């Protein structure tokens, strides 16, 4: 009798699970990994939705473009502001229907399709024990006669690398290629992605690494290490915003809407700083973790509209390539 009762309870649980609606969210590998915010976000959202949230990971935009209207995604998360034009032109997304006035970004955000969930600024990170006199401006870095060594990412394969060439373009305009020619001798290597670059920097192979203004927060909070700093330049820093969007053809629209609304809740936003090591998009500074409140942030924020970013992308990458190939 006990065995029958136990078996019946298992069957009931399995049936309930099978009947739970599924929300499929496409996300980058880093987001849904065990060290990313995805697992905690999944657990938190499932407490509110009586559903099963499933992350499917990979390179989000190429995948959804390839699948088109056959996509299994209900929501995508992890897009960034430098590729939204390409994403928008797919016609696969519909308005998020959320209140943009809740956002705490350093810029005004009016987009009704792509909803920010976090942000940071591109920056060069250095170790105060190794670099005791860091450059205090972009010009100082470019024109430095010291033997500073830099590690950067390839703009053809890395979103941070693309942000860097757009950053240089935003600061120097038509002089960008000349700037790259001056920077080239300082560049120790160019890696395919951020992880490889940061690994070289962490191992002491380079003096500075292209990363984000929020990177030192990891060292402060996870390692108790106060020696990693972002060099803040008065010329300004390029803003990187990560986004979510609702797929128009979702077969669970109410769940998709609920998830988009969940992004702007404190429950979701509180998982971002120490889950994605970025700044939450809808949380005031006084609610950030203490390690984040201590970070140096740029006063001047640089940002391209999606039209400008799309129009300048090819030119900015080609200027970089020509300068570094000499």
Legacy VTK file of the C-alpha trace (Angstrom):
# vtk DataFile Version 3.0
C-alpha trace
ASCII
DATASET POLYDATA
POINTS 326 float
0.000 0.000 0.000
2.870 2.355 0.890
4.535 1.512 -2.441
1.286 2.273 -4.297
0.925 5.643 -2.525
4.551 6.553 -3.295
4.183 5.571 -6.954
0.959 7.555 -7.241
2.639 10.648 -5.800
5.483 10.339 -8.318
2.985 9.978 -11.159
1.035 13.011 -9.948
4.210 15.108 -9.722
5.358 13.988 -13.161
1.950 14.769 -14.654
1.912 18.236 -13.067
5.416 18.915 -14.386
4.435 17.740 -17.846
1.437 20.052 -17.817
3.458 23.112 -16.759
3.772 25.535 -19.663
7.319 26.010 -20.932
8.931 29.403 -21.536
11.941 29.043 -23.825
14.544 31.777 -23.505
17.527 31.949 -25.857
20.585 33.256 -24.000
24.372 33.427 -24.402
26.414 30.648 -22.792
27.792 32.941 -20.077
24.323 34.057 -18.991
22.864 30.626 -18.319
26.042 28.962 -17.042
26.351 27.898 -13.413
28.397 31.033 -12.642
26.039 33.351 -14.544
22.732 34.856 -13.372
20.565 32.448 -15.377
20.030 29.631 -12.837
18.980 32.029 -10.069
16.745 33.984 -12.446
15.167 30.721 -13.593
14.405 29.643 -10.024
13.060 33.072 -9.051
10.773 33.364 -12.070
9.422 29.821 -11.712
8.294 30.706 -8.190
5.957 33.298 -9.719
4.753 31.685 -12.941
3.757 28.040 -12.353
5.817 27.288 -15.436
9.064 25.718 -16.566
11.637 28.259 -17.781
14.191 26.679 -20.091
17.328 28.460 -21.291
18.759 27.430 -24.647
22.271 28.757 -25.013
24.503 29.768 -27.877
25.086 32.721 -30.187
21.623 34.238 -29.921
21.210 36.501 -32.950
22.686 34.191 -35.630
20.575 31.340 -34.286
17.289 33.208 -34.337
18.034 34.644 -37.790
18.698 31.125 -39.096
15.505 29.746 -37.545
13.295 32.669 -38.554
9.620 32.204 -37.744
10.310 28.532 -36.963
12.231 29.541 -33.829
11.400 27.843 -30.560
12.290 30.999 -28.612
9.618 32.902 -26.723
12.092 35.498 -25.418
15.720 36.253 -26.222
18.134 37.801 -23.743
21.731 38.928 -24.178
21.511 41.061 -27.308
23.453 44.326 -27.200
22.939 47.820 -28.514
25.472 47.525 -31.332
23.433 44.831 -33.122
19.842 45.863 -32.471
19.363 47.203 -35.992
20.125 43.784 -37.444
17.892 42.138 -34.856
15.040 44.573 -35.476
15.188 44.037 -39.229
14.354 40.348 -38.779
10.778 41.339 -37.920
10.753 38.564 -35.319
10.180 40.761 -32.269
7.257 42.751 -30.940
7.002 45.597 -28.393
7.901 44.674 -24.831
5.047 46.776 -23.319
7.120 47.730 -20.269
7.590 51.112 -18.613
10.933 52.569 -19.747
10.706 55.263 -17.065
11.678 52.601 -14.515
15.123 52.353 -16.100
18.142 53.885 -14.370
20.499 53.980 -17.356
22.864 56.953 -17.789
21.072 57.727 -21.078
17.416 58.176 -22.004
15.907 54.956 -23.325
12.813 55.096 -25.537
13.020 51.817 -27.475
9.732 49.899 -27.180
11.085 46.590 -28.549
14.439 45.970 -26.842
14.406 46.142 -23.043
17.695 46.745 -21.151
18.491 44.413 -18.282
22.062 45.546 -17.509
24.850 47.838 -18.674
28.483 48.818 -18.247
31.112 50.945 -19.989
34.070 49.764 -22.019
37.307 50.477 -20.141
40.934 49.440 -19.739
41.614 47.586 -16.488
44.995 47.641 -14.776
46.683 46.241 -11.674
47.768 49.008 -9.297
50.754 46.926 -8.141
52.050 46.676 -11.696
50.930 49.987 -13.215
51.618 52.695 -10.658
51.139 55.608 -13.061
48.145 54.704 -15.244
47.077 56.919 -18.157
44.586 59.537 -17.034
43.082 60.132 -20.482
42.661 58.358 -23.797
45.171 60.779 -25.313
47.660 59.896 -22.591
47.275 56.208 -23.404
47.648 56.770 -27.145
50.672 59.068 -26.854
52.409 57.359 -23.963
56.107 56.643 -24.499
56.081 53.955 -21.819
56.186 50.255 -22.563
52.610 49.631 -21.467
51.266 46.411 -22.952
47.590 45.992 -23.858
45.422 42.976 -24.586
42.264 43.603 -26.609
39.588 41.580 -28.364
38.897 41.176 -32.066
35.939 43.370 -33.136
34.979 40.797 -35.759
34.291 38.115 -33.158
33.788 39.921 -29.853
31.135 42.393 -28.702
33.658 44.088 -26.418
36.124 44.301 -29.301
33.444 45.914 -31.458
32.657 48.325 -28.630
36.329 49.309 -28.514
36.574 50.285 -32.183
33.322 52.225 -31.854
34.689 53.862 -28.700
37.806 54.992 -30.575
35.597 56.206 -33.432
33.367 58.149 -31.029
36.346 59.895 -29.430
38.532 60.489 -32.489
36.241 60.439 -35.520
38.231 60.721 -38.764
41.503 60.444 -36.820
40.630 56.939 -35.562
42.987 55.086 -37.922
45.944 57.288 -36.893
45.103 56.513 -33.272
45.169 52.796 -34.001
48.547 53.175 -35.669
49.884 54.714 -32.438
48.221 52.078 -30.268
49.357 49.116 -32.380
52.893 48.836 -30.880
51.379 48.696 -27.384
49.018 45.815 -28.246
50.566 42.589 -27.023
47.925 40.404 -28.639
44.359 40.375 -29.959
42.186 37.527 -28.729
38.988 36.126 -30.187
36.982 36.799 -27.047
36.992 38.505 -23.675
37.808 35.440 -21.572
41.125 34.816 -23.304
42.148 38.463 -22.902
41.209 38.675 -19.246
42.975 35.402 -18.553
46.230 36.798 -19.959
45.845 39.941 -17.874
45.055 37.972 -14.725
48.170 35.878 -15.304
50.281 39.023 -15.446
51.030 38.755 -19.162
49.794 42.290 -19.949
49.627 45.617 -18.121
46.085 46.542 -19.207
43.142 44.673 -20.689
40.067 45.816 -22.546
37.100 45.063 -20.320
34.409 47.012 -18.470
34.189 49.571 -15.689
32.410 46.941 -13.578
35.184 44.324 -13.843
36.947 45.447 -10.631
33.753 44.643 -8.692
34.399 40.937 -9.207
37.855 41.213 -7.684
36.528 43.296 -4.780
33.548 41.107 -3.883
34.662 37.636 -4.947
38.368 37.851 -4.126
38.755 40.712 -1.648
41.256 42.188 -4.113
41.367 45.992 -4.346
44.274 46.185 -6.814
42.254 46.042 -10.053
41.033 49.401 -11.309
39.431 50.881 -14.413
41.294 53.784 -16.012
38.677 56.526 -16.328
39.163 58.940 -19.229
37.668 62.456 -19.475
37.026 61.927 -23.208
34.268 59.510 -22.185
33.568 55.795 -22.212
31.458 53.786 -24.636
28.247 52.449 -23.114
27.371 48.777 -23.508
23.722 47.885 -22.826
22.426 44.309 -22.855
18.853 43.664 -23.882
15.940 41.269 -23.905
13.127 41.046 -26.438
9.843 39.191 -26.844
9.413 36.969 -29.893
6.250 37.932 -31.784
5.286 34.352 -32.684
5.540 32.967 -29.139
2.850 30.429 -28.309
2.929 31.466 -24.628
2.476 35.250 -24.934
1.259 35.720 -21.367
4.350 33.977 -19.996
6.618 35.966 -22.300
4.966 39.208 -21.134
5.363 38.125 -17.515
9.066 37.466 -18.015
9.624 40.847 -19.667
7.891 42.489 -16.683
9.974 40.369 -14.289
13.176 41.852 -15.756
12.345 45.243 -14.241
11.553 43.894 -10.773
13.972 44.249 -7.866
14.081 40.444 -7.585
15.604 40.150 -11.084
17.695 43.313 -10.878
19.312 42.289 -7.592
20.642 39.134 -9.273
22.491 41.074 -11.985
25.446 42.770 -10.236
27.036 39.666 -8.728
25.566 37.306 -11.329
26.597 39.116 -14.501
29.114 41.570 -12.991
27.319 44.463 -14.627
25.140 47.333 -13.488
21.400 46.633 -13.164
19.273 48.570 -15.630
16.449 49.433 -13.227
17.995 49.779 -9.798
19.227 53.062 -8.273
22.855 53.286 -7.180
21.982 53.254 -3.477
20.645 49.711 -3.956
23.745 48.370 -5.705
26.019 46.032 -3.702
28.656 47.979 -1.766
31.499 46.844 -4.028
29.717 48.355 -7.013
29.003 51.623 -5.245
32.765 52.044 -4.748
33.574 51.801 -8.465
34.870 54.767 -10.446
32.423 55.671 -13.196
32.866 58.013 -16.172
31.155 61.371 -16.154
31.026 61.427 -19.941
29.091 58.542 -21.527
29.453 57.856 -25.262
26.756 56.013 -27.157
25.777 55.437 -30.791
22.219 54.952 -31.945
21.630 51.616 -33.641
21.618 53.356 -37.031
24.956 55.050 -36.386
26.499 51.899 -34.908
25.415 49.872 -37.946
26.654 52.505 -40.385
30.035 52.925 -38.674
30.732 49.284 -37.872
32.410 48.282 -41.138
34.490 51.468 -41.361
35.633 51.268 -37.729
36.679 47.623 -38.049
38.520 48.268 -41.312
40.467 51.181 -39.789
41.501 48.910 -36.936
42.483 46.082 -39.285
44.585 48.267 -41.580
46.441 49.882 -38.701
47.247 46.603 -36.945
48.290 44.811 -40.145
51.113 47.253 -40.900
LINES 1 327
326 0 1 2 3 4 5 6 7 8 9 10 11 12 13 14 15 16 17 18 19 20 21 22 23 24 25 26 27 28 29 30 31 32 33 34 35 36 37 38 39 40 41 42 43 44 45 46 47 48 49 50 51 52 53 54 55 56 57 58 59 60 61 62 63 64 65 66 67 68 69 70 71 72 73 74 75 76 77 78 79 80 81 82 83 84 85 86 87 88 89 90 91 92 93 94 95 96 97 98 99 100 101 102 103 104 105 106 107 108 109 110 111 112 113 114 115 116 117 118 119 120 121 122 123 124 125 126 127 128 129 130 131 132 133 134 135 136 137 138 139 140 141 142 143 144 145 146 147 148 149 150 151 152 153 154 155 156 157 158 159 160 161 162 163 164 165 166 167 168 169 170 171 172 173 174 175 176 177 178 179 180 181 182 183 184 185 186 187 188 189 190 191 192 193 194 195 196 197 198 199 200 201 202 203 204 205 206 207 208 209 210 211 212 213 214 215 216 217 218 219 220 221 222 223 224 225 226 227 228 229 230 231 232 233 234 235 236 237 238 239 240 241 242 243 244 245 246 247 248 249 250 251 252 253 254 255 256 257 258 259 260 261 262 263 264 265 266 267 268 269 270 271 272 273 274 275 276 277 278 279 280 281 282 283 284 285 286 287 288 289 290 291 292 293 294 295 296 297 298 299 300 301 302 303 304 305 306 307 308 309 310 311 312 313 314 315 316 317 318 319 320 321 322 323 324 325
